Amino acid sequence: MNNHLSRAVWPIALAAVLLAGASTPALAVAPAAQLAAYTVQAGTPPQPARGQQLFTTKHGKDWSCSSCHTTVPTVDGKHASTGKAIGPLAPAFNPERFTDPAKTEKWFRRNCNDVMGRECTPVEKADVLSWLLTFRR
């Protein structure tokens, strides 16, 4: 067990890992459960400030996450090239966000590739999601 993680995270992380492997594709999970799973994969506690920085900074490509999702992910965004509307990314402002692990992985893979030219690491996913979970109504 990683001593850096709070003992309270482990039950949530175990549940998240078990739910992520469930055979029912429509099974919804809480965003906190996905964060717990990324935290276990990362092996280190997430840092929301680092997630905000990753989200708002360009990483060698023309876009940052905030290019489409805005710097305040509690409001609607717009795709930078297609103009397609994008709902708020923060789960407190869009309850459908981060409830389907497969969908979450699909969009992290696509968007990280668009922004950074590579997939995000578990640390980066945990950091961004932990920052998004700081937003409250």
C-alpha positions as a Markdown table, in Angstrom:
| # | Residue | x | y | z |
|---|---|---|---|---|
| 1 | Met | 0.0 | 0.0 | 0.0 |
| 2 | Asn | 1.2 | 3.5 | -0.8 |
| 3 | Asn | 1.7 | 5.4 | 2.4 |
| 4 | His | 1.1 | 8.7 | 0.6 |
| 5 | Leu | -2.6 | 7.9 | 0.1 |
| 6 | Ser | -5.1 | 8.5 | 2.9 |
| 7 | Arg | -6.5 | 5.3 | 4.3 |
| 8 | Ala | -9.9 | 6.7 | 3.6 |
| 9 | Val | -9.3 | 6.7 | -0.2 |
| 10 | Trp | -8.7 | 2.9 | -0.4 |
| 11 | Pro | -12.3 | 1.7 | 0.1 |
| 12 | Ile | -13.5 | 4.2 | -2.5 |
| 13 | Ala | -10.6 | 3.3 | -4.8 |
| 14 | Leu | -11.4 | -0.4 | -4.5 |
| 15 | Ala | -15.1 | 0.2 | -5.3 |
| 16 | Ala | -14.1 | 2.3 | -8.3 |
| 17 | Val | -11.7 | -0.3 | -9.6 |
| 18 | Leu | -14.4 | -3.0 | -9.2 |
| 19 | Leu | -17.0 | -0.8 | -10.9 |
| 20 | Ala | -14.7 | 0.1 | -13.7 |
| 21 | Gly | -14.3 | -3.6 | -14.5 |
| 22 | Ala | -18.1 | -4.4 | -14.3 |
| 23 | Ser | -19.6 | -5.9 | -17.4 |
| 24 | Thr | -22.6 | -3.6 | -17.4 |
| 25 | Pro | -21.7 | -0.7 | -19.7 |
| 26 | Ala | -24.6 | 1.5 | -18.5 |
| 27 | Leu | -23.4 | 1.3 | -14.9 |
| 28 | Ala | -22.9 | 4.9 | -13.6 |
| 29 | Val | -20.2 | 5.7 | -11.1 |
| 30 | Ala | -19.6 | 8.8 | -9.1 |
| 31 | Pro | -16.9 | 11.2 | -10.3 |
| 32 | Ala | -15.2 | 10.7 | -6.9 |
| 33 | Ala | -14.9 | 7.0 | -7.6 |
| 34 | Gln | -13.2 | 7.7 | -10.9 |
| 35 | Leu | -10.8 | 10.1 | -9.1 |
| 36 | Ala | -10.1 | 7.4 | -6.6 |
| 37 | Ala | -9.2 | 4.9 | -9.3 |
| 38 | Tyr | -6.9 | 7.4 | -11.1 |
| 39 | Thr | -5.3 | 8.2 | -7.7 |
| 40 | Val | -4.6 | 4.5 | -7.2 |
| 41 | Gln | -3.1 | 4.2 | -10.7 |
| 42 | Ala | -1.0 | 7.3 | -10.1 |
| 43 | Gly | 0.3 | 6.2 | -6.7 |
| 44 | Thr | 0.3 | 9.7 | -5.5 |
| 45 | Pro | -2.4 | 12.1 | -4.2 |
| 46 | Pro | -3.8 | 14.4 | -6.8 |
| 47 | Gln | -3.0 | 18.1 | -6.8 |
| 48 | Pro | -5.9 | 20.3 | -8.0 |
| 49 | Ala | -3.6 | 23.3 | -8.6 |
| 50 | Arg | -1.5 | 21.2 | -10.9 |
| 51 | Gly | -4.7 | 20.1 | -12.6 |
| 52 | Gln | -5.8 | 23.7 | -13.2 |
| 53 | Gln | -2.4 | 24.6 | -14.6 |
| 54 | Leu | -2.5 | 21.6 | -17.0 |
| 55 | Phe | -6.0 | 22.5 | -18.0 |
| 56 | Thr | -5.3 | 26.2 | -18.9 |
| 57 | Thr | -1.8 | 25.8 | -20.4 |
| 58 | Lys | -0.9 | 25.0 | -24.0 |
| 59 | His | 1.4 | 22.0 | -24.2 |
| 60 | Gly | 3.3 | 22.4 | -27.5 |
| 61 | Lys | 0.1 | 22.2 | -29.6 |
| 62 | Asp | -2.2 | 25.1 | -30.6 |
| 63 | Trp | -4.8 | 24.3 | -27.9 |
| 64 | Ser | -5.2 | 23.9 | -24.2 |
| 65 | Cys | -8.2 | 22.1 | -22.5 |
| 66 | Ser | -9.6 | 25.6 | -21.8 |
| 67 | Ser | -9.6 | 26.4 | -25.6 |
| 68 | Cys | -12.8 | 24.5 | -25.8 |
| 69 | His | -14.0 | 24.1 | -22.2 |
| 70 | Thr | -13.2 | 27.7 | -21.1 |
| 71 | Thr | -10.9 | 28.6 | -18.2 |
| 72 | Val | -14.0 | 28.4 | -15.9 |
| 73 | Pro | -15.4 | 24.9 | -16.6 |
| 74 | Thr | -18.7 | 25.7 | -14.9 |
| 75 | Val | -20.1 | 27.2 | -18.1 |
| 76 | Asp | -20.8 | 26.0 | -21.6 |
| 77 | Gly | -17.8 | 25.8 | -23.9 |
| 78 | Lys | -17.4 | 25.6 | -27.7 |
| 79 | His | -15.2 | 23.4 | -29.8 |
| 80 | Ala | -12.3 | 25.5 | -31.0 |
| 81 | Ser | -12.5 | 24.3 | -34.6 |
| 82 | Thr | -16.0 | 23.0 | -35.2 |
| 83 | Gly | -17.9 | 25.5 | -33.0 |
| 84 | Lys | -20.0 | 22.7 | -31.6 |
| 85 | Ala | -21.4 | 23.5 | -28.1 |
| 86 | Ile | -19.9 | 21.7 | -25.2 |
| 87 | Gly | -21.7 | 21.5 | -21.8 |
| 88 | Pro | -19.9 | 22.4 | -18.6 |
| 89 | Leu | -17.1 | 20.1 | -17.7 |
| 90 | Ala | -17.3 | 20.5 | -13.9 |
| 91 | Pro | -19.5 | 17.6 | -12.5 |
| 92 | Ala | -21.3 | 19.9 | -10.1 |
| 93 | Phe | -22.6 | 21.9 | -13.1 |
| 94 | Asn | -23.2 | 18.9 | -15.4 |
| 95 | Pro | -24.2 | 15.8 | -13.6 |
| 96 | Glu | -23.5 | 13.5 | -16.6 |
| 97 | Arg | -19.7 | 14.3 | -16.4 |
| 98 | Phe | -17.4 | 11.6 | -15.2 |
| 99 | Thr | -20.1 | 9.0 | -14.5 |
| 100 | Asp | -19.1 | 6.5 | -17.2 |
| 101 | Pro | -15.5 | 5.2 | -17.0 |
| 102 | Ala | -15.4 | 4.1 | -20.6 |
| 103 | Lys | -16.6 | 7.5 | -21.8 |
| 104 | Thr | -14.2 | 9.3 | -19.5 |
| 105 | Glu | -11.3 | 7.3 | -20.9 |
| 106 | Lys | -12.4 | 7.9 | -24.5 |
| 107 | Trp | -12.5 | 11.7 | -24.0 |
| 108 | Phe | -9.3 | 11.9 | -22.0 |
| 109 | Arg | -7.6 | 9.9 | -24.8 |
| 110 | Arg | -8.9 | 12.2 | -27.6 |
| 111 | Asn | -8.5 | 15.5 | -25.8 |
| 112 | Cys | -5.1 | 14.8 | -24.4 |
| 113 | Asn | -3.9 | 13.8 | -27.8 |
| 114 | Asp | -5.4 | 17.0 | -29.3 |
| 115 | Val | -3.8 | 19.2 | -26.6 |
| 116 | Met | -0.5 | 17.4 | -25.8 |
| 117 | Gly | 0.0 | 15.0 | -28.7 |
| 118 | Arg | -0.1 | 12.1 | -26.3 |
| 119 | Glu | -2.3 | 10.3 | -23.8 |
| 120 | Cys | -2.6 | 11.8 | -20.4 |
| 121 | Thr | -0.9 | 9.9 | -17.5 |
| 122 | Pro | -3.0 | 8.7 | -14.5 |
| 123 | Val | -1.4 | 11.6 | -12.5 |
| 124 | Glu | -2.6 | 14.2 | -15.0 |
| 125 | Lys | -6.1 | 12.7 | -15.1 |
| 126 | Ala | -6.3 | 12.7 | -11.3 |
| 127 | Asp | -5.0 | 16.2 | -11.1 |
| 128 | Val | -7.5 | 17.6 | -13.6 |
| 129 | Leu | -10.4 | 15.7 | -12.2 |
| 130 | Ser | -9.5 | 16.7 | -8.7 |
| 131 | Trp | -9.5 | 20.4 | -9.8 |
| 132 | Leu | -12.9 | 19.9 | -11.6 |
| 133 | Leu | -14.3 | 18.5 | -8.4 |
| 134 | Thr | -13.4 | 21.7 | -6.5 |
| 135 | Phe | -16.2 | 23.6 | -8.3 |
| 136 | Arg | -19.4 | 23.7 | -6.3 |
| 137 | Arg | -22.8 | 25.2 | -6.9 |
